[in-house]
Amino acid sequence: MSTGRPESLSAVTIGVTDMGASCAFYGALGFEVVHGGPDAPFTSYGVGSGFLNLQLVERTEVHWGRFIVHVDDVDAMHERALAAGLTPSMPPSDAPWGERYFHIDDPDGHEVSFARPLR
């Protein structure tokens, strides 16, 4: 019997004030554009079976929050960010809840966490 229970998250959409800067940030971290780009008002990146969407807005009112992206190697992603001249807010760490992770803010202040379950 169908219950209407949520099964998966298809996409997350965040507001950005400078699509070019946001595309440069996410591109430097290895995200691949599937729609849009630096000159578009809406850009989608494929992330696993879902999407990260960027919507161009006049201004964002940043409220604390983060989205988490699982990667195959947290330390390699951290090195990639540093090599691109980006500044993570912390080095990779092992969390008591069983993940290795680090955080980095995008150009509009959205906090992105890159993580991998510890095994």
C-alpha positions, -999 to +999 in steps of 0.1 A: +000+000+000+013+034-009+018+058+020+031+089+003+063+087+025+093+107+011+117+084-006+146+106-017+157+141-022+159+151-058+175+185-056+186+214-035+182+249-049+201+279-034+200+315-042+232+331-055+240+368-063+268+362-088+264+332-110+299+336-125+316+335-091+294+306-079+300+286-110+338+292-106+336+280-070+316+248-076+335+241-108+368+243-089+355+217-065+347+193-094+309+198-098+298+193-134+272+216-150+243+198-166+223+229-174+231+267-174+264+281-166+281+314-156+259+336-178+226+318-170+200+328-144+197+291-133+224+264-132+221+227-123+249+204-113+246+167-112+254+152-078+249+114-077+213+108-087+203+143-076+210+179-084+224+211-068+206+240-084+218+277-083+191+304-088+203+339-096+187+363-071+192+401-065+204+394-029+204+366-004+196+368+032+219+342+045+206+321+073+227+295+089+225+261+073+245+237+053+242+209+027+263+178+028+279+162-002+294+127+001+327+123-017+350+093-022+380+110-005+375+139+019+412+147+022+416+148-016+386+172-018+402+194+009+434+194-011+415+203-043+399+232-025+432+245-013+448+241-047+420+262-062+428+290-037+397+284-017+396+286+021+379+258+040+367+267+075+384+237+090+407+208+081+393+173+076+383+157+109+368+125+121+334+131+138+320+111+167+289+103+146+311+083+121+320+106+093+352+123+081+343+158+069+352+195+064+332+227+057+337+255+032+315+285+025+305+293-011+306+329-024+272+337-009+279+322+025+262+288+020+281+263+040+290+232+021+302+201+040+321+174+022+319+141+040+325+103+039+312+077+063+340+061+083+341+023+080 
